[in-house]
Amino acid sequence: MNQIRPLPTTGYLRLPDVLHYFPVSKSTWWAGVKSGKYPAGRKLSERCTAWRVEDIRALIAQQEVAA
């Protein structure tokens, strides 16, 4: 069961958390990043990518305005 968690004010989110707040599939997310529709993540290490909370907030707000 998905628990409602408040979006942090600042910081970074890993992909599972991003998809919790912006529910699309992983493949849809990565296609959107590649096309520029979704924000690019930041490489924290070779195998670790994270997204700024501010970028995810802006994406959610943009989608709410478009709806």
ABEGO torsion letter per residue (X at the ends): XBBBBBBBABEBBBAAAAAAABBBBAAAAAAAAAAGABBBBBBABAABBBBBAAAAAAAAAAAAAAX
